[in-house]
């Protein structure tokens, strides 16, 4: 799934998630984040200080409800040894996708926010 090709998700599906996001600017991105989520994957790259960006492929399970759990796999450089996994509620995962969309709008780069990586690596719970 490419970010610049996203179309808004069905308004009925979006309405299930709306109560989880109180800020108007986050709600504006929600239909697109949900569409991205429903696509179950994204390719991007992570900037590395002092080095070239590292490509990644993220894939995840898709379930319909905000409180359902999403299992996300993230593989860097197409290397099985650089694969990470995280399990979190859908509404939290969508927060990271919203941040990704906001970052893409600012910098035209597809990447998860730093908070996602801290959680993925166990630095935040």
VMD Tcl script that builds the backbone (N, CA, C; Angstrom):
set m [mol new atoms 375]
animate dup $m
set s [atomselect $m all]
$s set {name element resname resid chain x y z} {
  {N N UNK 1 A 0.858 -1.178 0.000}
  {CA C UNK 1 A 0.000 0.000 0.000}
  {C C UNK 1 A 0.899 1.235 0.000}
  {N N UNK 2 A 0.561 2.170 -0.865}
  {CA C UNK 2 A 1.303 3.437 -0.922}
  {C C UNK 2 A 0.459 4.528 -0.264}
  {N N UNK 3 A 1.099 5.342 0.526}
  {CA C UNK 3 A 0.393 6.393 1.253}
  {C C UNK 3 A -0.275 7.375 0.304}
  {N N UNK 4 A 0.389 7.726 -0.765}
  {CA C UNK 4 A -0.181 8.726 -1.666}
  {C C UNK 4 A -1.341 8.191 -2.509}
  {N N UNK 5 A -1.657 6.909 -2.395}
  {CA C UNK 5 A -2.778 6.317 -3.114}
  {C C UNK 5 A -3.959 5.974 -2.208}
  {N N UNK 6 A -3.880 6.330 -0.932}
  {CA C UNK 6 A -4.935 5.988 0.014}
  {C C UNK 6 A -6.233 6.721 -0.290}
  {N N UNK 7 A -7.326 6.023 -0.098}
  {CA C UNK 7 A -8.654 6.630 -0.145}
  {C C UNK 7 A -9.261 6.433 1.242}
  {N N UNK 8 A -10.154 7.316 1.671}
  {CA C UNK 8 A -10.721 7.183 3.014}
  {C C UNK 8 A -11.470 5.859 3.188}
  {N N UNK 9 A -11.373 5.319 4.388}
  {CA C UNK 9 A -12.095 4.091 4.722}
  {C C UNK 9 A -13.593 4.389 4.811}
  {N N UNK 10 A -14.375 3.341 4.805}
  {CA C UNK 10 A -15.829 3.445 4.927}
  {C C UNK 10 A -16.189 4.215 6.207}
  {N N UNK 11 A -17.054 5.197 6.115}
  {CA C UNK 11 A -17.427 6.006 7.288}
  {C C UNK 11 A -17.977 5.182 8.454}
  {N N UNK 12 A -18.631 4.061 8.172}
  {CA C UNK 12 A -19.137 3.208 9.265}
  {C C UNK 12 A -17.991 2.614 10.065}
  {N N UNK 13 A -16.946 2.194 9.383}
  {CA C UNK 13 A -15.777 1.653 10.082}
  {C C UNK 13 A -15.060 2.754 10.858}
  {N N UNK 14 A -14.955 3.920 10.256}
  {CA C UNK 14 A -14.296 5.060 10.904}
  {C C UNK 14 A -15.034 5.445 12.182}
  {N N UNK 15 A -16.365 5.391 12.162}
  {CA C UNK 15 A -17.151 5.804 13.334}
  {C C UNK 15 A -16.864 4.938 14.557}
  {N N UNK 16 A -16.455 3.682 14.356}
  {CA C UNK 16 A -16.105 2.828 15.490}
  {C C UNK 16 A -14.856 3.325 16.216}
  {N N UNK 17 A -13.950 3.943 15.485}
  {CA C UNK 17 A -12.677 4.392 16.036}
  {C C UNK 17 A -12.697 5.840 16.520}
  {N N UNK 18 A -13.627 6.638 16.026}
  {CA C UNK 18 A -13.657 8.067 16.322}
  {C C UNK 18 A -13.583 8.388 17.811}
  {N N UNK 19 A -14.283 7.674 18.710}
  {CA C UNK 19 A -14.205 8.024 20.139}
  {C C UNK 19 A -12.799 7.919 20.753}
  {N N UNK 20 A -11.909 7.206 20.115}
  {CA C UNK 20 A -10.552 7.031 20.645}
  {C C UNK 20 A -9.639 8.218 20.346}
  {N N UNK 21 A -10.084 9.133 19.501}
  {CA C UNK 21 A -9.232 10.246 19.070}
  {C C UNK 21 A -9.969 11.558 19.293}
  {N N UNK 22 A -9.540 12.312 20.285}
  {CA C UNK 22 A -10.250 13.539 20.650}
  {C C UNK 22 A -9.767 14.765 19.881}
  {N N UNK 23 A -8.546 14.744 19.408}
  {CA C UNK 23 A -8.004 15.906 18.701}
  {C C UNK 23 A -8.504 15.941 17.255}
  {N N UNK 24 A -8.980 17.103 16.836}
  {CA C UNK 24 A -9.548 17.250 15.493}
  {C C UNK 24 A -8.538 16.922 14.406}
  {N N UNK 25 A -7.274 17.322 14.588}
  {CA C UNK 25 A -6.284 17.049 13.544}
  {C C UNK 25 A -6.018 15.545 13.401}
  {N N UNK 26 A -6.123 14.780 14.484}
  {CA C UNK 26 A -5.930 13.330 14.407}
  {C C UNK 26 A -7.158 12.677 13.765}
  {N N UNK 27 A -8.332 13.186 14.079}
  {CA C UNK 27 A -9.554 12.642 13.479}
  {C C UNK 27 A -9.572 12.861 11.965}
  {N N UNK 28 A -8.967 13.931 11.526}
  {CA C UNK 28 A -8.914 14.224 10.089}
  {C C UNK 28 A -8.129 13.146 9.341}
  {N N UNK 29 A -7.103 12.591 9.974}
  {CA C UNK 29 A -6.281 11.549 9.347}
  {C C UNK 29 A -6.856 10.143 9.539}
  {N N UNK 30 A -7.795 9.997 10.481}
  {CA C UNK 30 A -8.308 8.676 10.835}
  {C C UNK 30 A -8.848 7.884 9.639}
  {N N UNK 31 A -9.668 8.440 8.740}
  {CA C UNK 31 A -10.157 7.634 7.616}
  {C C UNK 31 A -9.036 7.079 6.735}
  {N N UNK 32 A -7.958 7.825 6.610}
  {CA C UNK 32 A -6.823 7.369 5.801}
  {C C UNK 32 A -5.973 6.356 6.559}
  {N N UNK 33 A -5.807 6.576 7.859}
  {CA C UNK 33 A -5.064 5.615 8.677}
  {C C UNK 33 A -5.793 4.281 8.715}
  {N N UNK 34 A -7.108 4.327 8.817}
  {CA C UNK 34 A -7.884 3.089 8.830}
  {C C UNK 34 A -7.794 2.389 7.471}
  {N N UNK 35 A -7.797 3.139 6.398}
  {CA C UNK 35 A -7.625 2.564 5.065}
  {C C UNK 35 A -6.255 1.894 4.951}
  {N N UNK 36 A -5.222 2.560 5.446}
  {CA C UNK 36 A -3.873 1.991 5.453}
  {C C UNK 36 A -3.855 0.717 6.290}
  {N N UNK 37 A -4.462 0.775 7.462}
  {CA C UNK 37 A -4.541 -0.395 8.340}
  {C C UNK 37 A -5.212 -1.567 7.618}
  {N N UNK 38 A -6.303 -1.298 6.939}
  {CA C UNK 38 A -7.041 -2.360 6.244}
  {C C UNK 38 A -6.237 -2.958 5.098}
  {N N UNK 39 A -5.234 -2.241 4.609}
  {CA C UNK 39 A -4.352 -2.756 3.563}
  {C C UNK 39 A -3.345 -3.766 4.068}
  {N N UNK 40 A -3.133 -3.836 5.360}
  {CA C UNK 40 A -2.325 -4.827 6.083}
  {C C UNK 40 A -0.814 -4.793 5.827}
  {N N UNK 41 A -0.298 -3.776 5.141}
  {CA C UNK 41 A 1.155 -3.699 4.970}
  {C C UNK 41 A 1.575 -2.318 4.466}
  {N N UNK 42 A 2.847 -2.019 4.669}
  {CA C UNK 42 A 3.434 -0.771 4.155}
  {C C UNK 42 A 4.935 -0.992 4.008}
  {N N UNK 43 A 5.509 -0.381 3.001}
  {CA C UNK 43 A 6.961 -0.364 2.831}
  {C C UNK 43 A 7.442 1.048 3.092}
  {N N UNK 44 A 8.593 1.163 3.719}
  {CA C UNK 44 A 9.145 2.479 4.005}
  {C C UNK 44 A 10.615 2.376 4.310}
  {N N UNK 45 A 11.134 3.416 4.934}
  {CA C UNK 45 A 12.543 3.396 5.333}
  {C C UNK 45 A 12.712 4.216 6.607}
  {N N UNK 46 A 13.664 3.773 7.407}
  {CA C UNK 46 A 13.976 4.436 8.669}
  {C C UNK 46 A 15.302 5.157 8.519}
  {N N UNK 47 A 15.292 6.444 8.806}
  {CA C UNK 47 A 16.529 7.224 8.754}
  {C C UNK 47 A 17.452 6.776 9.883}
  {N N UNK 48 A 18.726 6.683 9.564}
  {CA C UNK 48 A 19.733 6.308 10.542}
  {C C UNK 48 A 20.735 7.440 10.631}
  {N N UNK 49 A 20.954 7.914 11.836}
  {CA C UNK 49 A 21.874 9.037 12.017}
  {C C UNK 49 A 23.256 8.679 11.483}
  {N N UNK 50 A 23.755 9.507 10.584}
  {CA C UNK 50 A 25.079 9.302 10.028}
  {C C UNK 50 A 25.164 8.200 8.986}
  {N N UNK 51 A 24.034 7.677 8.544}
  {CA C UNK 51 A 24.074 6.594 7.564}
  {C C UNK 51 A 22.912 6.666 6.594}
  {N N UNK 52 A 22.899 5.715 5.700}
  {CA C UNK 52 A 21.814 5.637 4.713}
  {C C UNK 52 A 20.557 5.096 5.379}
  {N N UNK 53 A 19.393 5.490 4.901}
  {CA C UNK 53 A 18.143 4.949 5.447}
  {C C UNK 53 A 18.083 3.429 5.273}
  {N N UNK 54 A 17.402 2.769 6.194}
  {CA C UNK 54 A 17.232 1.318 6.161}
  {C C UNK 54 A 15.792 1.030 5.753}
  {N N UNK 55 A 15.621 0.258 4.689}
  {CA C UNK 55 A 14.272 -0.055 4.220}
  {C C UNK 55 A 13.600 -1.059 5.155}
  {N N UNK 56 A 12.279 -1.005 5.193}
  {CA C UNK 56 A 11.511 -1.969 5.984}
  {C C UNK 56 A 10.213 -2.318 5.268}
  {N N UNK 57 A 9.688 -3.461 5.671}
  {CA C UNK 57 A 8.348 -3.881 5.283}
  {C C UNK 57 A 7.622 -4.206 6.580}
  {N N UNK 58 A 6.479 -3.572 6.784}
  {CA C UNK 58 A 5.646 -3.855 7.950}
  {C C UNK 58 A 4.385 -4.546 7.470}
  {N N UNK 59 A 4.020 -5.634 8.122}
  {CA C UNK 59 A 2.769 -6.333 7.849}
  {C C UNK 59 A 2.061 -6.539 9.175}
  {N N UNK 60 A 0.732 -6.607 9.130}
  {CA C UNK 60 A -0.019 -6.769 10.371}
  {C C UNK 60 A -1.329 -7.482 10.106}
  {N N UNK 61 A -1.868 -8.024 11.195}
  {CA C UNK 61 A -3.181 -8.653 11.128}
  {C C UNK 61 A -4.242 -7.557 11.135}
  {N N UNK 62 A -5.345 -7.815 10.484}
  {CA C UNK 62 A -6.444 -6.847 10.427}
  {C C UNK 62 A -7.670 -7.471 11.087}
  {N N UNK 63 A -8.208 -6.766 12.055}
  {CA C UNK 63 A -9.449 -7.161 12.710}
  {C C UNK 63 A -10.334 -5.923 12.806}
  {N N UNK 64 A -11.648 -6.090 12.967}
  {CA C UNK 64 A -12.552 -4.947 12.793}
  {C C UNK 64 A -12.722 -3.991 13.969}
  {N N UNK 65 A -12.442 -4.403 15.183}
  {CA C UNK 65 A -12.799 -3.576 16.338}
  {C C UNK 65 A -11.597 -2.860 16.951}
  {N N UNK 66 A -11.794 -1.668 17.473}
  {CA C UNK 66 A -10.688 -0.893 18.052}
  {C C UNK 66 A -9.961 -1.589 19.196}
  {N N UNK 67 A -10.677 -2.385 19.994}
  {CA C UNK 67 A -10.045 -3.058 21.135}
  {C C UNK 67 A -9.407 -4.390 20.757}
  {N N UNK 68 A -9.641 -4.878 19.537}
  {CA C UNK 68 A -8.986 -6.105 19.077}
  {C C UNK 68 A -7.482 -5.879 19.038}
  {N N UNK 69 A -6.744 -6.974 19.067}
  {CA C UNK 69 A -5.286 -6.872 19.057}
  {C C UNK 69 A -4.745 -7.018 17.629}
  {N N UNK 70 A -3.743 -6.210 17.340}
  {CA C UNK 70 A -3.027 -6.266 16.070}
  {C C UNK 70 A -1.621 -6.792 16.336}
  {N N UNK 71 A -1.201 -7.741 15.537}
  {CA C UNK 71 A 0.175 -8.248 15.596}
  {C C UNK 71 A 0.888 -7.683 14.380}
  {N N UNK 72 A 1.900 -6.879 14.622}
  {CA C UNK 72 A 2.647 -6.232 13.552}
  {C C UNK 72 A 4.052 -6.819 13.479}
  {N N UNK 73 A 4.456 -7.199 12.268}
  {CA C UNK 73 A 5.812 -7.689 11.995}
  {C C UNK 73 A 6.534 -6.604 11.200}
  {N N UNK 74 A 7.739 -6.318 11.593}
  {CA C UNK 74 A 8.546 -5.319 10.899}
  {C C UNK 74 A 9.874 -5.961 10.542}
  {N N UNK 75 A 10.185 -5.996 9.246}
  {CA C UNK 75 A 11.436 -6.590 8.783}
  {C C UNK 75 A 12.256 -5.526 8.070}
  {N N UNK 76 A 13.517 -5.391 8.490}
  {CA C UNK 76 A 14.421 -4.412 7.907}
  {C C UNK 76 A 15.334 -5.074 6.887}
  {N N UNK 77 A 15.619 -4.338 5.810}
  {CA C UNK 77 A 16.561 -4.764 4.768}
  {C C UNK 77 A 16.290 -6.160 4.232}
  {N N UNK 78 A 15.038 -6.589 4.245}
  {CA C UNK 78 A 14.676 -7.906 3.725}
  {C C UNK 78 A 15.512 -9.011 4.363}
  {N N UNK 79 A 15.829 -8.863 5.646}
  {CA C UNK 79 A 16.691 -9.777 6.381}
  {C C UNK 79 A 15.891 -10.394 7.533}
  {N N UNK 80 A 15.689 -11.710 7.498}
  {CA C UNK 80 A 14.902 -12.399 8.518}
  {C C UNK 80 A 15.458 -12.186 9.928}
  {N N UNK 81 A 16.765 -11.980 10.040}
  {CA C UNK 81 A 17.362 -11.744 11.359}
  {C C UNK 81 A 17.049 -10.352 11.893}
  {N N UNK 82 A 16.551 -9.478 11.037}
  {CA C UNK 82 A 16.188 -8.124 11.452}
  {C C UNK 82 A 14.668 -7.962 11.457}
  {N N UNK 83 A 13.988 -8.974 12.009}
  {CA C UNK 83 A 12.535 -8.976 12.095}
  {C C UNK 83 A 12.111 -8.766 13.533}
  {N N UNK 84 A 11.147 -7.875 13.727}
  {CA C UNK 84 A 10.627 -7.562 15.051}
  {C C UNK 84 A 9.119 -7.700 15.024}
  {N N UNK 85 A 8.537 -7.920 16.197}
  {CA C UNK 85 A 7.091 -8.087 16.285}
  {C C UNK 85 A 6.560 -7.360 17.510}
  {N N UNK 86 A 5.356 -6.824 17.364}
  {CA C UNK 86 A 4.704 -6.140 18.467}
  {C C UNK 86 A 3.218 -6.492 18.429}
  {N N UNK 87 A 2.616 -6.604 19.605}
  {CA C UNK 87 A 1.195 -6.881 19.732}
  {C C UNK 87 A 0.577 -5.745 20.536}
  {N N UNK 88 A -0.423 -5.077 19.964}
  {CA C UNK 88 A -1.067 -3.966 20.648}
  {C C UNK 88 A -2.490 -3.788 20.138}
  {N N UNK 89 A -3.341 -3.097 20.906}
  {CA C UNK 89 A -4.714 -2.877 20.465}
  {C C UNK 89 A -4.758 -2.060 19.174}
  {N N UNK 90 A -5.747 -2.352 18.339}
  {CA C UNK 90 A -5.886 -1.661 17.058}
  {C C UNK 90 A -5.877 -0.149 17.203}
  {N N UNK 91 A -6.613 0.376 18.179}
  {CA C UNK 91 A -6.703 1.831 18.294}
  {C C UNK 91 A -5.335 2.450 18.607}
  {N N UNK 92 A -4.461 1.727 19.303}
  {CA C UNK 92 A -3.108 2.227 19.550}
  {C C UNK 92 A -2.259 2.139 18.290}
  {N N UNK 93 A -2.391 1.037 17.563}
  {CA C UNK 93 A -1.639 0.898 16.315}
  {C C UNK 93 A -2.047 1.986 15.323}
  {N N UNK 94 A -3.340 2.302 15.271}
  {CA C UNK 94 A -3.800 3.366 14.384}
  {C C UNK 94 A -3.211 4.718 14.777}
  {N N UNK 95 A -2.943 4.937 16.056}
  {CA C UNK 95 A -2.260 6.175 16.483}
  {C C UNK 95 A -0.919 6.295 15.760}
  {N N UNK 96 A -0.179 5.195 15.705}
  {CA C UNK 96 A 1.119 5.211 15.024}
  {C C UNK 96 A 0.951 5.418 13.516}
  {N N UNK 97 A -0.099 4.835 12.947}
  {CA C UNK 97 A -0.341 5.050 11.518}
  {C C UNK 97 A -0.735 6.499 11.244}
  {N N UNK 98 A -1.497 7.100 12.144}
  {CA C UNK 98 A -1.828 8.521 12.008}
  {C C UNK 98 A -0.548 9.346 12.048}
  {N N UNK 99 A 0.337 9.035 12.998}
  {CA C UNK 99 A 1.623 9.746 13.071}
  {C C UNK 99 A 2.432 9.557 11.801}
  {N N UNK 100 A 2.377 8.345 11.238}
  {CA C UNK 100 A 3.088 8.074 9.984}
  {C C UNK 100 A 2.541 8.965 8.865}
  {N N UNK 101 A 1.226 9.061 8.774}
  {CA C UNK 101 A 0.610 9.889 7.738}
  {C C UNK 101 A 0.942 11.359 7.931}
  {N N UNK 102 A 0.949 11.822 9.162}
  {CA C UNK 102 A 1.288 13.220 9.442}
  {C C UNK 102 A 2.750 13.489 9.065}
  {N N UNK 103 A 3.628 12.539 9.384}
  {CA C UNK 103 A 5.035 12.673 9.018}
  {C C UNK 103 A 5.237 12.648 7.510}
  {N N UNK 104 A 4.473 11.809 6.832}
  {CA C UNK 104 A 4.573 11.752 5.373}
  {C C UNK 104 A 4.159 13.083 4.757}
  {N N UNK 105 A 3.118 13.678 5.299}
  {CA C UNK 105 A 2.668 14.962 4.761}
  {C C UNK 105 A 3.743 16.042 4.930}
  {N N UNK 106 A 4.485 15.987 6.036}
  {CA C UNK 106 A 5.532 16.981 6.288}
  {C C UNK 106 A 6.801 16.721 5.483}
  {N N UNK 107 A 7.231 15.448 5.411}
  {CA C UNK 107 A 8.558 15.155 4.880}
  {C C UNK 107 A 8.577 14.259 3.640}
  {N N UNK 108 A 7.403 13.779 3.205}
  {CA C UNK 108 A 7.313 12.882 2.049}
  {C C UNK 108 A 8.142 11.615 2.244}
  {N N UNK 109 A 8.213 11.120 3.488}
  {CA C UNK 109 A 8.921 9.875 3.798}
  {C C UNK 109 A 7.990 8.970 4.584}
  {N N UNK 110 A 7.987 7.700 4.230}
  {CA C UNK 110 A 7.148 6.714 4.906}
  {C C UNK 110 A 7.949 6.066 6.017}
  {N N UNK 111 A 7.582 6.389 7.259}
  {CA C UNK 111 A 8.269 5.837 8.422}
  {C C UNK 111 A 7.343 5.926 9.628}
  {N N UNK 112 A 7.509 4.989 10.540}
  {CA C UNK 112 A 6.793 5.051 11.806}
  {C C UNK 112 A 7.432 6.122 12.682}
  {N N UNK 113 A 6.691 6.650 13.650}
  {CA C UNK 113 A 7.268 7.641 14.565}
  {C C UNK 113 A 8.228 6.972 15.551}
  {N N UNK 114 A 9.077 7.773 16.150}
  {CA C UNK 114 A 10.037 7.257 17.127}
  {C C UNK 114 A 9.377 6.503 18.263}
  {N N UNK 115 A 8.200 6.943 18.707}
  {CA C UNK 115 A 7.491 6.268 19.800}
  {C C UNK 115 A 7.156 4.818 19.443}
  {N N UNK 116 A 6.847 4.579 18.164}
  {CA C UNK 116 A 6.568 3.211 17.730}
  {C C UNK 116 A 7.816 2.344 17.889}
  {N N UNK 117 A 8.958 2.837 17.466}
  {CA C UNK 117 A 10.196 2.054 17.567}
  {C C UNK 117 A 10.594 1.832 19.023}
  {N N UNK 118 A 10.402 2.832 19.866}
  {CA C UNK 118 A 10.698 2.646 21.300}
  {C C UNK 118 A 9.837 1.528 21.875}
  {N N UNK 119 A 8.581 1.504 21.508}
  {CA C UNK 119 A 7.682 0.452 22.000}
  {C C UNK 119 A 8.039 -0.898 21.375}
  {N N UNK 120 A 8.324 -0.926 20.096}
  {CA C UNK 120 A 8.691 -2.149 19.402}
  {C C UNK 120 A 9.913 -2.804 20.049}
  {N N UNK 121 A 10.880 -1.989 20.432}
  {CA C UNK 121 A 12.120 -2.505 21.013}
  {C C UNK 121 A 12.047 -2.670 22.534}
  {N N UNK 122 A 10.868 -2.381 23.104}
  {CA C UNK 122 A 10.673 -2.597 24.535}
  {C C UNK 122 A 11.151 -1.484 25.440}
  {N N UNK 123 A 11.444 -0.314 24.889}
  {CA C UNK 123 A 11.869 0.812 25.711}
  {C C UNK 123 A 10.686 1.520 26.366}
  {N N UNK 124 A 9.509 1.424 25.747}
  {CA C UNK 124 A 8.261 1.951 26.311}
  {C C UNK 124 A 7.279 0.794 26.393}
  {N N UNK 125 A 6.454 0.791 27.405}
  {CA C UNK 125 A 5.462 -0.287 27.528}
  {C C UNK 125 A 4.090 0.211 27.199}
}
mol reanalyze $m
mol bondsrecalc $m
mol representation Tube
mol addrep $m
